Amino acid sequence: MLPFSEQDLLTANVNPATGLATDYLNLFNEAIMLFEMGLDMPDMAEELADWKRRGYVEHFEKSGFEMKDVVIAAYHHAPADVRRDFDEVCDRALTVFNSSIDILMSSNPADAAAHADLSGRLADMKALVVEMDSHIHGRSPAHKSLQSEVDALF
């Protein structure tokens, strides 16, 4: 049992049902914003050199987020299947973001083929953030299937 109330979880932007916080997505949304800018202004791509791959707990441990203890505890108490599925998509996202950033930084976005490839990578990055968000909010396909099975019982 968590030593925090549901109100504490909500204040920390943690979904009480999943135990996951939306603030983790800020790491990825920042990279997407800089990636988009780097496509149009290659000098901006250099800003991405400071982007650091961080897992969920590490992200909050190194953040200045006031309620990080609540967020980290909620994550550790999240249902195992929810956390496993979320961690899998996060690992994929971290890999895709890292490789896409490396490719952007070594490409010439003014080249049409490079720009098209980078635009595709950007779309993949955005899709992964949407997928992570769906896990945080309990709307992932796996969760929906389980919920459908439960609903069918009643």
N, C-alpha and C positions, 0 to 999 in steps of 0.2 A: 504494500500500500504506500502511496506517495505521501510525503509529509507536507504536501501543499494542497490547498483547496482548488476547486474548479475555477473559482474567480482568479486565483493566482495564475493558473494555467492560461486562462483567457487574457489576462493582463500581459502575460509574457508571449502572446500570440501563438500559444500551443493549442492545437486541436485536442480537446480532452479525450476524444474517442480514439485517436491514433497516437497521441503522445508526441507529435511532431510539430515543429515550429516553422512558420513561413519565412522567418528572417534568414534562414539558411540560403534561400533563393537569391538574396541580395548579392551574394558572392558571384553568382552566375549572371544575374541581370546587369551587374556592373561590367562584366566581361563582354556581354552582348552589346551593350551601348558603345564600348570602346572599339569592339570589332566592327560594328556598323560605321563608326566614324573613320576607322582605319581603311575601310573599303573606298571611301570618298576622299580621304585626306591621309595618304600613306604615312605622313609624319606622326599622326596620332597613334599608329600601330605600336610605336615605341612605348606608349603608356601601358600596353599590355605586358611588357617585360616584367612589370612589378606584380602581375597577377600570380597568386600562389594557389596551387592545388591544395585544398584542405577538406578533409573529411568533416562530417557533421559535428562531432564532439570537438575536434581540434579547432574548427571555425569559431565555435562559441567560447572555447577556452582562451583563445587569443583575441577575442573581441572585447570591446568595452561595453558590451551589452549588459545593462544593469541587472537583468534577471537571468543571467546565464546559468546560475545554479539550478533554477527551476527547469529551464529548457533541457539541460543535460540530464537531470534526474528523470524527467518525463520520458526522454529518449530511452534511457536504460530500463524504464518500467513499461515501455510500449509493448503491445502484443508482439510476440516473437515473429509471427508471420508477416505482420505489417512492417516491422523493422527490417526483416530480411529482404522483402521485396523492395522497400525504399532504398536500402543500402545497395542493392544490385543496380538500380537505375542511377543512383548517385555515382557509383563506380564507373558506369558507362559514360555518364555525363563528364566526369572529371577527365577521363581518357580522351573523349571527343574534344572537349574544350582545350586540353593541353596540345593535342596534335593540330587542331585548327589554328590555334594561336601561333604555334611554331611555323605552320605553313604560311599564314598571313605575313608573319614577320620576315619570311624569306622569299616572298613573292612580289611580283609587280602587279598590283591591282589595276593598273592602267591597261594591262594586256587583257584582251577580251576573254580568252580562255581561262586565264587565272581568275579574273573577276567572276566568271560564271561558276567556277569550282568553289571559290570562296563564298559566293552567295548561297550555293547549295549547302555548304558547311554551316553557314549562319542559320539557315532554315532548320538544319538538324539540331543545332544548339538550342534554338527556340523551342523545338518540339520536345527536347529532353527536359527543359524547364517546365513545360506544361505537364509532362508526365510526372515529374517530381511533385509538382503542385497537386496533381490528382491523388497521389499517395498521401500527402500531408492532409488533404481534406477528405480522405476516405472514399474517393471516387475512382480509384484505379479499377481496371477491368477485373482483376482477381477479387477485389473487395465486392464489386457489384455482383459477381457470380455467386459468391458466398452469401451475400445478402439476399439474392434471388432465391437461393435454396432455402434459407431461413424463412423468407416470406411465404414460400410455397407450403411450408408446414402448417401455416395458420390460415 
